[in-house]
Amino acid sequence: MRCLRCQGLLIAVLMRDMGQPPVSGWHCLLCGATTDPGIEANQVKHSQPIHNRARPPGSSAARPGKGHVS
Ligand SMILES: [Zn+2]
């Protein structure tokens, strides 16, 4: 089982809510996200998670020069 957000390793946990019976869910060891079957069903219905928000190399924010001092 892999995390929907970061693809990290998920472990099974028992989640308790006040006044609710405990439900089994998943806890991500990498990003700490916790999902239960209900949350997971909602996320699958929506769009895919964004895995990589890093800027592509050579984008406008990169500073020119300052390299290769030899
Ligand atoms: Zn995660």
N, CA, C, O and the ligand as a Tripos MOL2 file, in Angstrom:
@<TRIPOS>MOLECULE
protein
  281   279    71     0     0
PROTEIN
NO_CHARGES

@<TRIPOS>ATOM
      1 N           0.8520   -1.1980    0.0000 N.3       1 MET1
      2 CA          0.0000    0.0000    0.0000 C.3       1 MET1
      3 C           0.8850    1.2450    0.0000 C.2       1 MET1
      4 O           1.8090    1.3640    0.8040 O.2       1 MET1
      5 N           0.5870    2.1710   -0.9160 N.am      2 ARG2
      6 CA          1.4200    3.3640   -1.0630 C.3       2 ARG2
      7 C           0.5790    4.6170   -0.8280 C.2       2 ARG2
      8 O          -0.6190    4.6510   -1.1100 O.2       2 ARG2
      9 N           1.2510    5.6540   -0.2990 N.am      3 CYS3
     10 CA          0.5850    6.9140   -0.0070 C.3       3 CYS3
     11 C           0.1400    7.5830   -1.3060 C.2       3 CYS3
     12 O           0.8750    7.5860   -2.2930 O.2       3 CYS3
     13 N          -1.0690    8.1510   -1.3000 N.am      4 LEU4
     14 CA         -1.5720    8.8290   -2.4860 C.3       4 LEU4
     15 C          -0.8390   10.1400   -2.7260 C.2       4 LEU4
     16 O          -0.7910   10.6280   -3.8550 O.2       4 LEU4
     17 N          -0.2730   10.7080   -1.6770 N.am      5 ARG5
     18 CA          0.3780   12.0140   -1.8100 C.3       5 ARG5
     19 C           1.8370   11.8810   -2.2020 C.2       5 ARG5
     20 O           2.2970   12.5490   -3.1280 O.2       5 ARG5
     21 N           2.5750   11.0170   -1.4960 N.am      6 CYS6
     22 CA          4.0220   10.9720   -1.7100 C.3       6 CYS6
     23 C           4.5230    9.5920   -2.1010 C.2       6 CYS6
     24 O           5.7260    9.3970   -2.2750 O.2       6 CYS6
     25 N           3.6270    8.6420   -2.2390 N.am      7 GLN7
     26 CA          3.9980    7.2630   -2.5870 C.3       7 GLN7
     27 C           4.8420    6.6110   -1.5020 C.2       7 GLN7
     28 O           5.5280    5.6220   -1.7570 O.2       7 GLN7
     29 N           4.7940    7.1630   -0.2880 N.am      8 GLY8
     30 CA          5.5300    6.5650    0.8170 C.3       8 GLY8
     31 C           4.8290    5.3220    1.3370 C.2       8 GLY8
     32 O           3.7310    4.9700    0.9040 O.2       8 GLY8
     33 N           5.4920    4.6740    2.2720 N.am      9 LEU9
     34 CA          4.9520    3.4350    2.8190 C.3       9 LEU9
     35 C           3.8360    3.7350    3.8130 C.2       9 LEU9
     36 O           3.9910    4.5610    4.7120 O.2       9 LEU9
     37 N           2.7180    3.0540    3.6370 N.am     10 LEU10
     38 CA          1.5900    3.2150    4.5380 C.3      10 LEU10
     39 C           1.5300    2.0510    5.5120 C.2      10 LEU10
     40 O           1.7530    0.8980    5.1420 O.2      10 LEU10
     41 N           1.2240    2.3750    6.7700 N.am     11 ILE11
     42 CA          0.9930    1.3180    7.7420 C.3      11 ILE11
     43 C          -0.4490    1.3880    8.1980 C.2      11 ILE11
     44 O          -1.0400    2.4670    8.2550 O.2      11 ILE11
     45 N          -1.0140    0.2340    8.5240 N.am     12 ALA12
     46 CA         -2.3940    0.1780    8.9780 C.3      12 ALA12
     47 C          -2.4920    0.6930   10.4060 C.2      12 ALA12
     48 O          -1.6940    0.3100   11.2620 O.2      12 ALA12
     49 N          -3.4560    1.5520   10.6660 N.am     13 VAL13
     50 CA         -3.6700    2.0800   12.0050 C.3      13 VAL13
     51 C          -5.1520    1.9850   12.3460 C.2      13 VAL13
     52 O          -6.0100    1.8910   11.4680 O.2      13 VAL13
     53 N          -5.4230    2.0120   13.6340 N.am     14 LEU14
     54 CA         -6.8060    2.0190   14.0870 C.3      14 LEU14
     55 C          -7.1160    3.4290   14.5700 C.2      14 LEU14
     56 O          -6.4930    3.9180   15.5130 O.2      14 LEU14
     57 N          -8.0800    4.0820   13.9230 N.am     15 MET15
     58 CA         -8.3780    5.4660   14.2530 C.3      15 MET15
     59 C          -9.6400    5.5390   15.1000 C.2      15 MET15
     60 O         -10.6690    4.9430   14.7820 O.2      15 MET15
     61 N          -9.5240    6.2890   16.1840 N.am     16 ARG16
     62 CA        -10.6700    6.4320   17.0820 C.3      16 ARG16
     63 C         -11.1680    7.8680   17.0360 C.2      16 ARG16
     64 O         -10.3920    8.8180   17.1400 O.2      16 ARG16
     65 N         -12.4550    8.0000   16.8830 N.am     17 ASP17
     66 CA        -13.0750    9.3130   16.9080 C.3      17 ASP17
     67 C         -14.0490    9.3250   18.0820 C.2      17 ASP17
     68 O         -14.6600    8.3090   18.4120 O.2      17 ASP17
     69 N         -14.1810   10.4890   18.6990 N.am     18 MET18
     70 CA        -15.0620   10.5780   19.8600 C.3      18 MET18
     71 C         -16.4800   10.1530   19.5040 C.2      18 MET18
     72 O         -17.0980   10.7090   18.5950 O.2      18 MET18
     73 N         -16.9840    9.1720   20.2240 N.am     19 GLY19
     74 CA        -18.3590    8.7400   20.0060 C.3      19 GLY19
     75 C         -18.5550    7.8750   18.7800 C.2      19 GLY19
     76 O         -19.6770    7.4790   18.4660 O.2      19 GLY19
     77 N         -17.4610    7.5770   18.0820 N.am     20 GLN20
     78 CA        -17.5620    6.7400   16.8840 C.3      20 GLN20
     79 C         -16.8440    5.4250   17.1430 C.2      20 GLN20
     80 O         -15.8930    5.3870   17.9240 O.2      20 GLN20
     81 N         -17.2670    4.3790   16.5220 N.am     21 PRO21
     82 CA        -16.5040    3.1340   16.6190 C.3      21 PRO21
     83 C         -15.1750    3.2840   15.8940 C.2      21 PRO21
     84 O         -15.0900    4.0030   14.8990 O.2      21 PRO21
     85 N         -14.1210    2.6030   16.3890 N.am     22 PRO22
     86 CA        -12.8130    2.7260   15.7300 C.3      22 PRO22
     87 C         -12.8560    2.1780   14.3080 C.2      22 PRO22
     88 O         -13.4790    1.1500   14.0400 O.2      22 PRO22
     89 N         -12.1770    2.8880   13.3990 N.am     23 VAL23
     90 CA        -12.1020    2.4310   12.0190 C.3      23 VAL23
     91 C         -10.6430    2.2310   11.6460 C.2      23 VAL23
     92 O          -9.7660    2.9640   12.1030 O.2      23 VAL23
     93 N         -10.3980    1.2570   10.8330 N.am     24 SER24
     94 CA         -9.0200    1.0280   10.3920 C.3      24 SER24
     95 C          -8.6870    1.9860    9.2640 C.2      24 SER24
     96 O          -9.5020    2.2200    8.3710 O.2      24 SER24
     97 N          -7.4890    2.5370    9.3100 N.am     25 GLY25
     98 CA         -7.0630    3.4740    8.2770 C.3      25 GLY25
     99 C          -5.6040    3.2610    7.9750 C.2      25 GLY25
    100 O          -5.0070    2.2560    8.3600 O.2      25 GLY25
    101 N          -5.0330    4.2330    7.2740 N.am     26 TRP26
    102 CA         -3.6330    4.1250    6.8720 C.3      26 TRP26
    103 C          -2.8830    5.3760    7.2880 C.2      26 TRP26
    104 O          -3.4060    6.4870    7.2070 O.2      26 TRP26
    105 N          -1.6350    5.1800    7.7400 N.am     27 HIS27
    106 CA         -0.7860    6.2930    8.1410 C.3      27 HIS27
    107 C           0.4990    6.2250    7.3360 C.2      27 HIS27
    108 O           1.1600    5.1870    7.2950 O.2      27 HIS27
    109 N           0.8520    7.3370    6.6920 N.am     28 CYS28
    110 CA          2.0490    7.3770    5.8620 C.3      28 CYS28
    111 C           3.2690    7.6380    6.7330 C.2      28 CYS28
    112 O           3.2850    8.5860    7.5170 O.2      28 CYS28
    113 N           4.2870    6.8000    6.5960 N.am     29 LEU29
    114 CA          5.5170    6.9750    7.3710 C.3      29 LEU29
    115 C           6.3550    8.1230    6.8410 C.2      29 LEU29
    116 O           7.2240    8.6330    7.5480 O.2      29 LEU29
    117 N           6.1100    8.5310    5.6210 N.am     30 LEU30
    118 CA          6.9590    9.5390    4.9870 C.3      30 LEU30
    119 C           6.4210   10.9520    5.2230 C.2      30 LEU30
    120 O           7.1510   11.8120    5.7160 O.2      30 LEU30
    121 N           5.1630   11.2000    4.8800 N.am     31 CYS31
    122 CA          4.6210   12.5510    4.9880 C.3      31 CYS31
    123 C           3.6510   12.6840    6.1580 C.2      31 CYS31
    124 O           3.2190   13.7920    6.4770 O.2      31 CYS31
    125 N           3.3070   11.5800    6.7940 N.am     32 GLY32
    126 CA          2.4440   11.6470    7.9640 C.3      32 GLY32
    127 C           0.9660   11.7380    7.6570 C.2      32 GLY32
    128 O           0.1510   11.9060    8.5630 O.2      32 GLY32
    129 N           0.6110   11.6290    6.3800 N.am     33 ALA33
    130 CA         -0.7960   11.7000    6.0010 C.3      33 ALA33
    131 C          -1.5490   10.5010    6.5570 C.2      33 ALA33
    132 O          -1.0490    9.3760    6.5400 O.2      33 ALA33
    133 N          -2.7500   10.7520    7.0480 N.am     34 THR34
    134 CA         -3.5790    9.6670    7.5360 C.3      34 THR34
    135 C          -4.8290    9.5790    6.6790 C.2      34 THR34
    136 O          -5.4970   10.5820    6.4290 O.2      34 THR34
    137 N          -5.1370    8.3820    6.2350 N.am     35 THR35
    138 CA         -6.3280    8.1930    5.4110 C.3      35 THR35
    139 C          -7.1700    7.0740    5.9900 C.2      35 THR35
    140 O          -6.6410    6.0870    6.5000 O.2      35 THR35
    141 N          -8.4660    7.2280    5.9110 N.am     36 ASP36
    142 CA         -9.3570    6.1230    6.2160 C.3      36 ASP36
    143 C         -10.0690    5.7670    4.9170 C.2      36 ASP36
    144 O          -9.9750    6.5030    3.9350 O.2      36 ASP36
    145 N         -10.7750    4.6530    4.9070 N.am     37 PRO37
    146 CA        -11.4140    4.2370    3.6490 C.3      37 PRO37
    147 C         -12.3030    5.3150    3.0390 C.2      37 PRO37
    148 O         -12.3930    5.4180    1.8160 O.2      37 PRO37
    149 N         -12.9640    6.1240    3.8740 N.am     38 GLY38
    150 CA        -13.8210    7.1830    3.3530 C.3      38 GLY38
    151 C         -13.0300    8.2610    2.6460 C.2      38 GLY38
    152 O         -13.3910    8.6850    1.5480 O.2      38 GLY38
    153 N         -11.9400    8.7100    3.2780 N.am     39 ILE39
    154 CA        -11.0950    9.7400    2.6720 C.3      39 ILE39
    155 C         -10.5180    9.2400    1.3610 C.2      39 ILE39
    156 O         -10.4900    9.9580    0.3610 O.2      39 ILE39
    157 N         -10.0630    8.0080    1.3810 N.am     40 GLU40
    158 CA         -9.4520    7.4380    0.1910 C.3      40 GLU40
    159 C         -10.4470    7.4110   -0.9630 C.2      40 GLU40
    160 O         -10.1000    7.7550   -2.0930 O.2      40 GLU40
    161 N         -11.6730    7.0060   -0.6850 N.am     41 ALA41
    162 CA        -12.6900    6.9530   -1.7360 C.3      41 ALA41
    163 C         -12.9250    8.3350   -2.3230 C.2      41 ALA41
    164 O         -13.1040    8.4730   -3.5330 O.2      41 ALA41
    165 N         -12.9260    9.3690   -1.4680 N.am     42 ASN42
    166 CA        -13.1030   10.7310   -1.9520 C.3      42 ASN42
    167 C         -11.9570   11.1500   -2.8570 C.2      42 ASN42
    168 O         -12.1790   11.7550   -3.9060 O.2      42 ASN42
    169 N         -10.7220   10.8280   -2.4530 N.am     43 GLN43
    170 CA         -9.5640   11.2710   -3.2230 C.3      43 GLN43
    171 C          -9.4990   10.5850   -4.5750 C.2      43 GLN43
    172 O          -9.0710   11.1880   -5.5590 O.2      43 GLN43
    173 N          -9.9190    9.3360   -4.6310 N.am     44 VAL44
    174 CA         -9.8790    8.6210   -5.9040 C.3      44 VAL44
    175 C         -10.8530    9.2530   -6.8860 C.2      44 VAL44
    176 O         -10.5950    9.2940   -8.0890 O.2      44 VAL44
    177 N         -11.9800    9.7490   -6.3650 N.am     45 LYS45
    178 CA        -12.9700   10.3740   -7.2470 C.3      45 LYS45
    179 C         -12.4340   11.6580   -7.8650 C.2      45 LYS45
    180 O         -12.7620   11.9960   -9.0020 O.2      45 LYS45
    181 N         -11.5960   12.3780   -7.0960 N.am     46 HIS46
    182 CA        -11.0890   13.6450   -7.5950 C.3      46 HIS46
    183 C          -9.8650   13.4290   -8.4810 C.2      46 HIS46
    184 O          -9.5180   12.2970   -8.8170 O.2      46 HIS46
    185 N          -9.2280   14.5120   -8.8480 N.am     47 SER47
    186 CA         -8.1050   14.4230   -9.7640 C.3      47 SER47
    187 C          -6.8900   13.7890   -9.0920 C.2      47 SER47
    188 O          -6.8330   13.6730   -7.8670 O.2      47 SER47
    189 N          -5.9510   13.3950   -9.8840 N.am     48 GLN48
    190 CA         -4.7300   12.7830   -9.3990 C.3      48 GLN48
    191 C          -3.9230   13.7870   -8.5810 C.2      48 GLN48
    192 O          -3.9260   14.9770   -8.8950 O.2      48 GLN48
    193 N          -3.2340   13.3280   -7.5380 N.am     49 PRO49
    194 CA         -2.3910   14.2330   -6.7590 C.3      49 PRO49
    195 C          -1.1990   14.7170   -7.5810 C.2      49 PRO49
    196 O          -0.7270   14.0400   -8.4940 O.2      49 PRO49
    197 N          -0.7350   15.9040   -7.2280 N.am     50 ILE50
    198 CA          0.4330   16.4510   -7.9170 C.3      50 ILE50
    199 C           1.6770   15.9170   -7.2200 C.2      50 ILE50
    200 O           1.8990   16.1980   -6.0420 O.2      50 ILE50
    201 N           2.4760   15.1620   -7.9310 N.am     51 HIS51
    202 CA          3.6230   14.5110   -7.3140 C.3      51 HIS51
    203 C           4.8380   15.4270   -7.2610 C.2      51 HIS51
    204 O           5.6110   15.3680   -6.3060 O.2      51 HIS51
    205 N           5.0150   16.2590   -8.2570 N.am     52 ASN52
    206 CA          6.2460   17.0390   -8.3470 C.3      52 ASN52
    207 C           5.9200   18.4760   -8.7300 C.2      52 ASN52
    208 O           5.5110   18.7510   -9.8580 O.2      52 ASN52
    209 N           6.1060   19.3920   -7.7760 N.am     53 ARG53
    210 CA          5.8140   20.7930   -8.0570 C.3      53 ARG53
    211 C           7.0910   21.5860   -8.2870 C.2      53 ARG53
    212 O           7.0660   22.8160   -8.3300 O.2      53 ARG53
    213 N           8.1890   20.8920   -8.4310 N.am     54 ALA54
    214 CA          9.4740   21.5770   -8.6300 C.3      54 ALA54
    215 C           9.4860   22.2670   -9.9860 C.2      54 ALA54
    216 O           8.8670   21.8160  -10.9500 O.2      54 ALA54
    217 N          10.2230   23.3890  -10.0240 N.am     55 ARG55
    218 CA         10.3620   24.0910  -11.3050 C.3      55 ARG55
    219 C          11.2270   23.2680  -12.2380 C.2      55 ARG55
    220 O          12.1780   22.6220  -11.7990 O.2      55 ARG55
    221 N          10.9090   23.2860  -13.5040 N.am     56 PRO56
    222 CA         11.7800   22.5990  -14.4640 C.3      56 PRO56
    223 C          13.1020   23.3410  -14.5690 C.2      56 PRO56
    224 O          13.1380   24.5540  -14.3650 O.2      56 PRO56
    225 N          14.1940   22.6420  -14.8820 N.am     57 PRO57
    226 CA         15.4990   23.2920  -15.0100 C.3      57 PRO57
    227 C          15.4690   24.3520  -16.1020 C.2      57 PRO57
    228 O          14.8390   24.1610  -17.1430 O.2      57 PRO57
    229 N          16.1570   25.4790  -15.8610 N.am     58 GLY58
    230 CA         16.2160   26.5280  -16.8660 C.3      58 GLY58
    231 C          15.0130   27.4370  -16.8510 C.2      58 GLY58
    232 O          14.8580   28.2510  -17.7610 O.2      58 GLY58
    233 N          14.1430   27.3300  -15.8420 N.am     59 SER59
    234 CA         13.0000   28.2220  -15.7840 C.3      59 SER59
    235 C          13.4360   29.6240  -15.3500 C.2      59 SER59
    236 O          14.5810   29.8260  -14.9460 O.2      59 SER59
    237 N          12.5250   30.5830  -15.4360 N.am     60 SER60
    238 CA         12.8870   31.9870  -15.2880 C.3      60 SER60
    239 C          13.5020   32.3260  -13.9310 C.2      60 SER60
    240 O          14.2650   33.2880  -13.8380 O.2      60 SER60
    241 N          13.1950   31.5690  -12.8790 N.am     61 ALA61
    242 CA         13.6720   31.9220  -11.5610 C.3      61 ALA61
    243 C          15.1430   31.5810  -11.3530 C.2      61 ALA61
    244 O          15.7580   32.0360  -10.3880 O.2      61 ALA61
    245 N          15.6950   30.7990  -12.2350 N.am     62 ALA62
    246 CA         17.1050   30.4180  -12.0920 C.3      62 ALA62
    247 C          18.0010   31.6310  -12.3290 C.2      62 ALA62
    248 O          17.7900   32.4040  -13.2640 O.2      62 ALA62
    249 N          19.0220   31.7850  -11.4500 N.am     63 ARG63
    250 CA         19.9210   32.9150  -11.5780 C.3      63 ARG63
    251 C          21.0110   32.6260  -12.6040 C.2      63 ARG63
    252 O          21.6660   31.5860  -12.5340 O.2      63 ARG63
    253 N          21.2090   33.5190  -13.5410 N.am     64 PRO64
    254 CA         22.2610   33.3180  -14.5420 C.3      64 PRO64
    255 C          23.6370   33.6470  -13.9630 C.2      64 PRO64
    256 O          23.7320   34.3310  -12.9430 O.2      64 PRO64
    257 N          24.6820   33.1760  -14.5940 N.am     65 GLY65
    258 CA         26.0370   33.4830  -14.1780 C.3      65 GLY65
    259 C          26.4070   32.7980  -12.8810 C.2      65 GLY65
    260 O          25.7720   31.8170  -12.4950 O.2      65 GLY65
    261 N          27.4240   33.2980  -12.2040 N.am     66 LYS66
    262 CA         27.8670   32.8120  -10.8950 C.3      66 LYS66
    263 C          28.3200   31.3630  -10.9270 C.2      66 LYS66
    264 O          28.5030   30.7520   -9.8740 O.2      66 LYS66
    265 N          28.4990   30.8140  -12.0890 N.am     67 GLY67
    266 CA         28.9370   29.4280  -12.1590 C.3      67 GLY67
    267 C          30.2950   29.3180  -12.8120 C.2      67 GLY67
    268 O          30.7830   30.2760  -13.4130 O.2      67 GLY67
    269 N          30.8920   28.1830  -12.6990 N.am     68 HIS68
    270 CA         32.1260   27.8450  -13.4000 C.3      68 HIS68
    271 C          33.2350   28.8630  -13.1520 C.2      68 HIS68
    272 O          33.7180   29.4820  -14.0990 O.2      68 HIS68
    273 N          33.6400   29.0450  -11.9260 N.am     69 VAL69
    274 CA         34.8020   29.8800  -11.6450 C.3      69 VAL69
    275 C          36.0150   28.9580  -11.6100 C.2      69 VAL69
    276 O          36.1560   28.1450  -10.6970 O.2      69 VAL69
    277 N          36.8870   29.0850  -12.6000 N.am     70 SER70
    278 CA         38.0320   28.1670  -12.6680 C.3      70 SER70
    279 C          39.3740   28.8720  -12.8070 C.2      70 SER70
    280 O          40.4120   28.2140  -12.8740 O.2      70 SER70
    281 ZN          2.7830   10.2350    2.2400 Zn       71 ZN71
@<TRIPOS>BOND
     1     1     2 1
     2     2     3 1
     3     3     4 2
     4     3     5 am
     5     5     6 1
     6     6     7 1
     7     7     8 2
     8     7     9 am
     9     9    10 1
    10    10    11 1
    11    11    12 2
    12    11    13 am
    13    13    14 1
    14    14    15 1
    15    15    16 2
    16    15    17 am
    17    17    18 1
    18    18    19 1
    19    19    20 2
    20    19    21 am
    21    21    22 1
    22    22    23 1
    23    23    24 2
    24    23    25 am
    25    25    26 1
    26    26    27 1
    27    27    28 2
    28    27    29 am
    29    29    30 1
    30    30    31 1
    31    31    32 2
    32    31    33 am
    33    33    34 1
    34    34    35 1
    35    35    36 2
    36    35    37 am
    37    37    38 1
    38    38    39 1
    39    39    40 2
    40    39    41 am
    41    41    42 1
    42    42    43 1
    43    43    44 2
    44    43    45 am
    45    45    46 1
    46    46    47 1
    47    47    48 2
    48    47    49 am
    49    49    50 1
    50    50    51 1
    51    51    52 2
    52    51    53 am
    53    53    54 1
    54    54    55 1
    55    55    56 2
    56    55    57 am
    57    57    58 1
    58    58    59 1
    59    59    60 2
    60    59    61 am
    61    61    62 1
    62    62    63 1
    63    63    64 2
    64    63    65 am
    65    65    66 1
    66    66    67 1
    67    67    68 2
    68    67    69 am
    69    69    70 1
    70    70    71 1
    71    71    72 2
    72    71    73 am
    73    73    74 1
    74    74    75 1
    75    75    76 2
    76    75    77 am
    77    77    78 1
    78    78    79 1
    79    79    80 2
    80    79    81 am
    81    81    82 1
    82    82    83 1
    83    83    84 2
    84    83    85 am
    85    85    86 1
    86    86    87 1
    87    87    88 2
    88    87    89 am
    89    89    90 1
    90    90    91 1
    91    91    92 2
    92    91    93 am
    93    93    94 1
    94    94    95 1
    95    95    96 2
    96    95    97 am
    97    97    98 1
    98    98    99 1
    99    99   100 2
   100    99   101 am
   101   101   102 1
   102   102   103 1
   103   103   104 2
   104   103   105 am
   105   105   106 1
   106   106   107 1
   107   107   108 2
   108   107   109 am
   109   109   110 1
   110   110   111 1
   111   111   112 2
   112   111   113 am
   113   113   114 1
   114   114   115 1
   115   115   116 2
   116   115   117 am
   117   117   118 1
   118   118   119 1
   119   119   120 2
   120   119   121 am
   121   121   122 1
   122   122   123 1
   123   123   124 2
   124   123   125 am
   125   125   126 1
   126   126   127 1
   127   127   128 2
   128   127   129 am
   129   129   130 1
   130   130   131 1
   131   131   132 2
   132   131   133 am
   133   133   134 1
   134   134   135 1
   135   135   136 2
   136   135   137 am
   137   137   138 1
   138   138   139 1
   139   139   140 2
   140   139   141 am
   141   141   142 1
   142   142   143 1
   143   143   144 2
   144   143   145 am
   145   145   146 1
   146   146   147 1
   147   147   148 2
   148   147   149 am
   149   149   150 1
   150   150   151 1
   151   151   152 2
   152   151   153 am
   153   153   154 1
   154   154   155 1
   155   155   156 2
   156   155   157 am
   157   157   158 1
   158   158   159 1
   159   159   160 2
   160   159   161 am
   161   161   162 1
   162   162   163 1
   163   163   164 2
   164   163   165 am
   165   165   166 1
   166   166   167 1
   167   167   168 2
   168   167   169 am
   169   169   170 1
   170   170   171 1
   171   171   172 2
   172   171   173 am
   173   173   174 1
   174   174   175 1
   175   175   176 2
   176   175   177 am
   177   177   178 1
   178   178   179 1
   179   179   180 2
   180   179   181 am
   181   181   182 1
   182   182   183 1
   183   183   184 2
   184   183   185 am
   185   185   186 1
   186   186   187 1
   187   187   188 2
   188   187   189 am
   189   189   190 1
   190   190   191 1
   191   191   192 2
   192   191   193 am
   193   193   194 1
   194   194   195 1
   195   195   196 2
   196   195   197 am
   197   197   198 1
   198   198   199 1
   199   199   200 2
   200   199   201 am
   201   201   202 1
   202   202   203 1
   203   203   204 2
   204   203   205 am
   205   205   206 1
   206   206   207 1
   207   207   208 2
   208   207   209 am
   209   209   210 1
   210   210   211 1
   211   211   212 2
   212   211   213 am
   213   213   214 1
   214   214   215 1
   215   215   216 2
   216   215   217 am
   217   217   218 1
   218   218   219 1
   219   219   220 2
   220   219   221 am
   221   221   222 1
   222   222   223 1
   223   223   224 2
   224   223   225 am
   225   225   226 1
   226   226   227 1
   227   227   228 2
   228   227   229 am
   229   229   230 1
   230   230   231 1
   231   231   232 2
   232   231   233 am
   233   233   234 1
   234   234   235 1
   235   235   236 2
   236   235   237 am
   237   237   238 1
   238   238   239 1
   239   239   240 2
   240   239   241 am
   241   241   242 1
   242   242   243 1
   243   243   244 2
   244   243   245 am
   245   245   246 1
   246   246   247 1
   247   247   248 2
   248   247   249 am
   249   249   250 1
   250   250   251 1
   251   251   252 2
   252   251   253 am
   253   253   254 1
   254   254   255 1
   255   255   256 2
   256   255   257 am
   257   257   258 1
   258   258   259 1
   259   259   260 2
   260   259   261 am
   261   261   262 1
   262   262   263 1
   263   263   264 2
   264   263   265 am
   265   265   266 1
   266   266   267 1
   267   267   268 2
   268   267   269 am
   269   269   270 1
   270   270   271 1
   271   271   272 2
   272   271   273 am
   273   273   274 1
   274   274   275 1
   275   275   276 2
   276   275   277 am
   277   277   278 1
   278   278   279 1
   279   279   280 2
@<TRIPOS>SUBSTRUCTURE
     1 MET1         2 RESIDUE 1 A MET
     2 ARG2         6 RESIDUE 1 A ARG
     3 CYS3        10 RESIDUE 1 A CYS
     4 LEU4        14 RESIDUE 1 A LEU
     5 ARG5        18 RESIDUE 1 A ARG
     6 CYS6        22 RESIDUE 1 A CYS
     7 GLN7        26 RESIDUE 1 A GLN
     8 GLY8        30 RESIDUE 1 A GLY
     9 LEU9        34 RESIDUE 1 A LEU
    10 LEU10       38 RESIDUE 1 A LEU
    11 ILE11       42 RESIDUE 1 A ILE
    12 ALA12       46 RESIDUE 1 A ALA
    13 VAL13       50 RESIDUE 1 A VAL
    14 LEU14       54 RESIDUE 1 A LEU
    15 MET15       58 RESIDUE 1 A MET
    16 ARG16       62 RESIDUE 1 A ARG
    17 ASP17       66 RESIDUE 1 A ASP
    18 MET18       70 RESIDUE 1 A MET
    19 GLY19       74 RESIDUE 1 A GLY
    20 GLN20       78 RESIDUE 1 A GLN
    21 PRO21       82 RESIDUE 1 A PRO
    22 PRO22       86 RESIDUE 1 A PRO
    23 VAL23       90 RESIDUE 1 A VAL
    24 SER24       94 RESIDUE 1 A SER
    25 GLY25       98 RESIDUE 1 A GLY
    26 TRP26      102 RESIDUE 1 A TRP
    27 HIS27      106 RESIDUE 1 A HIS
    28 CYS28      110 RESIDUE 1 A CYS
    29 LEU29      114 RESIDUE 1 A LEU
    30 LEU30      118 RESIDUE 1 A LEU
    31 CYS31      122 RESIDUE 1 A CYS
    32 GLY32      126 RESIDUE 1 A GLY
    33 ALA33      130 RESIDUE 1 A ALA
    34 THR34      134 RESIDUE 1 A THR
    35 THR35      138 RESIDUE 1 A THR
    36 ASP36      142 RESIDUE 1 A ASP
    37 PRO37      146 RESIDUE 1 A PRO
    38 GLY38      150 RESIDUE 1 A GLY
    39 ILE39      154 RESIDUE 1 A ILE
    40 GLU40      158 RESIDUE 1 A GLU
    41 ALA41      162 RESIDUE 1 A ALA
    42 ASN42      166 RESIDUE 1 A ASN
    43 GLN43      170 RESIDUE 1 A GLN
    44 VAL44      174 RESIDUE 1 A VAL
    45 LYS45      178 RESIDUE 1 A LYS
    46 HIS46      182 RESIDUE 1 A HIS
    47 SER47      186 RESIDUE 1 A SER
    48 GLN48      190 RESIDUE 1 A GLN
    49 PRO49      194 RESIDUE 1 A PRO
    50 ILE50      198 RESIDUE 1 A ILE
    51 HIS51      202 RESIDUE 1 A HIS
    52 ASN52      206 RESIDUE 1 A ASN
    53 ARG53      210 RESIDUE 1 A ARG
    54 ALA54      214 RESIDUE 1 A ALA
    55 ARG55      218 RESIDUE 1 A ARG
    56 PRO56      222 RESIDUE 1 A PRO
    57 PRO57      226 RESIDUE 1 A PRO
    58 GLY58      230 RESIDUE 1 A GLY
    59 SER59      234 RESIDUE 1 A SER
    60 SER60      238 RESIDUE 1 A SER
    61 ALA61      242 RESIDUE 1 A ALA
    62 ALA62      246 RESIDUE 1 A ALA
    63 ARG63      250 RESIDUE 1 A ARG
    64 PRO64      254 RESIDUE 1 A PRO
    65 GLY65      258 RESIDUE 1 A GLY
    66 LYS66      262 RESIDUE 1 A LYS
    67 GLY67      266 RESIDUE 1 A GLY
    68 HIS68      270 RESIDUE 1 A HIS
    69 VAL69      274 RESIDUE 1 A VAL
    70 SER70      278 RESIDUE 1 A SER
    71 ZN71       281 GROUP 0 **** ****
